[in-house]
Amino acid sequence: MVELVDNMYNYLPSGSEVKMILQYPMEAERSHWGEKNCNNPIDIFFNSAPIELFLSKENPDTIIYSSFRTPNFMRAKKWAKKNGVKFFVYSGEKLLEYGHGSLYMWLKYKFFQYRMRGVDGQIAISNRAMGLYQKYCTAPTIVVPYTFDMTRLLSFTPLEYDGKSLTFLISGRLEPFRDPIYSIRLFADLKKLRPNIDMKLIISGKGSLYDDILKLLDELNIGDCTTWMNDFKEWSEIHEIYKKAHVLLCLQAYGGWGLVIPEAMAAGMLVAGSSGVDSADNLIIDGYNGLYCNTMARDVIIKSMLDVFDNPSEFNSIRRRAKECAKYGDVFHYAKQLVSFIQNNKQ
């Protein structure tokens, strides 16, 4: 978000100023936000004053509010309307809730519809979220996903693939909703089906399934070909894992945006992403710049993967196209899109 705001200055009228206001203290893992080197002055501070007093003091001409669920949302919207200030909402979440009944979902949609009434525009994190938002809010909508400057990742040289050895990566929290066990079992099946290819696995992540996964690796007899990579001192070091693997497995029934997918594509990996992950749904064209997978069709996934693994030339072509496509999904592109959207809807 800091990079997005920083790059918005490139497209805003001269003399514009953007401030990031936090209504609640930052979590420890986000406390470094204010330390980022930016090209433009960005104030990031915590506001404890009543929202109306704060807004009256700052006197903005545009507000982008980050969530429709926060306690001060309605008060901020009311102040904006009273003072003729444009009010946009970055919901930053899908309205879908897995594991809840139809009554719960109906109430949530109605709540969203009520709160979003009268806003000047809404910002969604994915195409799927945008489609759902537009059912309950008629305001103009744009997609601005989680993204950042991909320049460093785009500079990576992908690990060479010659059809003889292949390294897979599973990266992210080891939690049930991410279903890393699905990907691990799939890897074991692929390894059996292509004994002529030296297949290895890297797992990067921690979570409640850690012990279960250790047992599973022994059960599947793949412990010896599996490496754990979790000893990172800085966030940027995490990206180094993309230099050590050919294929990213991101196969889960549902999830949020999934930043690991555009990161891996920018680094030149072949990404196998499931339709339940929004970034896969937005970015992957099946067979062109990655593999777009339905976790319910396991046999189809395996066949698609083996077809590509058996053709190193096509495998590497897909990775080159993934890298090229990733150039159009970085923070520079979306900062320009967001500024244009706000200016077009301020008339």
N, C-alpha and C positions, 0 to 999 in steps of 0.2 A: 504493500500500500504506500509506503514511503517513496519507493521508486516511481510509482504511478503518479503521485502528487508532484514529485520533482519534475517528471517529464511533461506534465500538463502545462508547465510554464512555457514550454517551447511553442505552444499553440494558442495560449491566452493572449489577449491584448496587452501591450506594454503597460506596466504599472499595476498589473493584477497581483493579488496576494491570496495565497491559499493557506489555511490553517487547519491542522489536525487536532480536534478537540476530543479528549477521552473523558467520559463521564465516570468511569471506574478505573481504579489503579491497574496498571499493566501486570500481567502475570510474569513471573520471574524469567521464563524463557523468552519473553518479548521485551524485556527491559533494555535490550541493546538497540531498539528501534531508533532512538534519538541519537545514537552514535554514528549512524550511517553517513558516509560522505556524500553530500548532495551538491549539485551545481547551483541550487537556488535556496534562498532562506525559507526553511520550513519550521514553523513553531509546532511543537508537539507538547501539549501540557494537559494536566488533569484539572477538570472543572468541578468544584464542589458547590458553587453558588446555585441558587434557583435558576432554572434554565431561561426563564423570561428575562431576569436581570442580566444574565450573562449575554444573551443575544442582543439585548438593548444596548449594552456597552460596546459590543463588537460591531454591531450594525452591519451585518453582511447583506449582500444583494442576492446571494444564492446559498442555499443550504443543501448539502447531501447528507442525509441521515442514514446511519449504517444498519439500523434494524427496526422493524415495525413492532417488535415485541417489548422493547425497553419501556420502563415506567414513564419516562419523560417524552415519549414519542408524540402523544396527542397534544401535549402542552406546546411542544416545539412547532408542530404543524399549525396549531391555532395562532401562535405568535406570528408565524410566517404569513398566514393568510390575512391577518389583521394589519400587517405592516407592508403588504404588497411585495413580499419576498418569495422568489421561486423556491419550491420545496421538492427535492428529488429524494428517492429512497433507494438505498443499496441494500436489498434484503439479505443477500449473501447466504441464502440457504434454499434448499428445495422444500416445497410444501409437502412432498411425499413423506410419510412416516411409516416405516415398515414395522410390522408387529402390532399395530393398533387396529381397532375395529372401525367399522364404517361410521358409527355415531361420533367417535372421537375425530375422525377425519372431516366429517361434515361441519362440526363445530369449529375446527381449526380453519377451514376454508372461509367460513362465515366471519370469523374473527379477522382474518386477513382482509377480506372484502370490506368490512366496516372500517378498519384502520386506514386502508389505502384510499378511501374515498376522498377525492379532491386533490390528490397529489399531482404535480406537474410532470412527473416522469418516474420510471422505475428502472433499476439496474439489476439484471440477473447474472448469475455466475455461469450459466450454461444455456444451450439451446433448449434443453428439456425443461429447465426451470422457467425460462421465458415463456414457453408454450403454456405451462400451467398457470403462471401468473396472469397471463392475458385472458384467461377464462374468468378471472375474478376482479380484474382491474383494467379499465379501458385506457389508462394513461399510456403514452408512448413508452416503449421498452427497448433497451439495448442490452447486449451481453458483454460483460467485462469480467473475465475469469481471473483467478489468481495467476499472476505472472510476474516476471521480473526481467532484467537484462540478461539475455541468453548468450551474449557474445562469447563468454568464456567456454560454455558448453559447446557452442558451434565451432570453436577452435580445436576441439578434441579430434584426434585421429582414431576412428573406430578400430577395434581389435580385428585383425585380419581373419577371414573365414575361408578355408580351402576345402571344406568337406570332410576333414579328418578329426578335428577337435572342436568342441562347442561348449561354451560356458553360459549357464543360465543365472539370472538374478531374481531374487524375491526380496523386495525392499519395502519396509513400512511396519507399522505396529502389528504385532502378532496377536491379533484379537479375532474373535469368532466372526464378526461382521466382514472382516477382510478375507477370511477363509484361506489363509496360507496353506492349510492342509490340502485343499483341492489342488493347488499348484504343485505341491511337493509330490503328491500321488501321480499327477500327470507327468512330472519329470521322470519319476521311476518307470512309468509305462513307456515313455519315449526312449529311455535308455535301454530297456529290454528289446524294443522293436528295432533299434539300430545299434547293434553291438559293434559294428565297424566304425562308429563315430565315438571318440573319447569324450563323453559328456560329463561335465562337472556342474556343481551348483554352489552359488553364493547366497547366503541368507544374511540380510542386514535388517535388524529390528529386534525389539524386545516387547514383551507383553505377557498376558495371562496364559497363552498357549505354549510358552517356551518349553516347559517340561514335557508337555504332550508331544511336541515336535521332536525333542531329543529321543523319546521312545519310538516315535514313528520312523525316524531315520534308521534306527537299529532294526526295526521290524521289516523295513523295506530293503535292508542291506545296502544303504546308500550313504552311510555315515562317513566312510573313507573318502568319498568323492565330494563331500560337502564342506565348505569353509564358512565360518562365521566372521562377519566384519562389522564390529560395533564400536571400536575404539577410536572415536572421532573427537578431536579437541575443539574444532570449530565447524560451523555450519558448512562453510565452503569445502571442507575436506570430504564431506559426504558425497559430493559429486565425483570424487576420484573413483568410486566404485563403478561408474559407467565406463571407465577405460578398461575394466577388467573382465567384462562379460559381453557376450554377443546378443543375448535375448533377454528381454524383461518379461516376466510373467506377472501380470496384474489381472487376475481372474477371480472376481468376486460377484456375488449375486446382486449386490447393491452397494452404493457408496456415495461419497460426495464428488468433488472435482477431481482429486487425484493428481497432484502436481508432478508426481514421479513420471507420469506418462509423457507430458511435453518435455520434461527434462531429459529423459532417455532418448526421445526422438531427436532432440537438438544435438545430443552427443553421438548420434549415428547408430543407435541400437535398433534391432528389430523388436518391436513391441507387440506382444500378444495381450490385448486389452479386452475386457469383457464389456458387453453392452450395458451392464449395470453401473459402470463408472462413467461419470459425465464427461471427463476429459477424453476418454476413448470414443464416446458417442459423438463428441464435437470434432475430434481431430483425425480419427483413423478412417481411411478409405480401404476397405478390406482388399488385401492383395496388391494394393498400390503403394501405400506408405506404412503398412503394418498389417496385423491380423486382427480383425474385429470379430470377437468370439461370443457365442451364446453358451454359457456354462451348462445349460440343460442339454446341449448337443455335444457331449464329450467326444464321441467318435469322429464327428466332423472336425473338431478342433485338432485332434491327433492327426487326421489325414491331411489337413491344411498345413500343419507344421512339417510333417514328414515330406510333403511335396516340395516345400521350400528348402528344407535341409538337404534334400537330395540334388538340389540345383544351386550350387554356390553362386553362380552368376546372377540368378534372379534374387537370391538372398541378399547379395550386396547391392543390387539395384534398388530393392525396397528400402534398404537402409539409407542410401543416398537420397532417395525421394523424401524419406522421413525428415532428414536433416534440412532439406530445402524447404519443406512445408513449415517446419518449426520457426523459420525466420519470420513468418507472418503471424506468429502468435506470441510475440514478446511484448514487453511493457511499452515500447515506443509506438507500436501499432495501436494498442488499446488506449493509450493516453490521448492520441490524436482523435480516435473515435469518440471517446468520452467528451472531450472538449467540444467537438462538433455537435454531438447530441445535445449537450446542455445549451449551447448557443442557439441552436435551431429551435429549441423548445422554451426559450426565454422571451420570445416575441409576444 
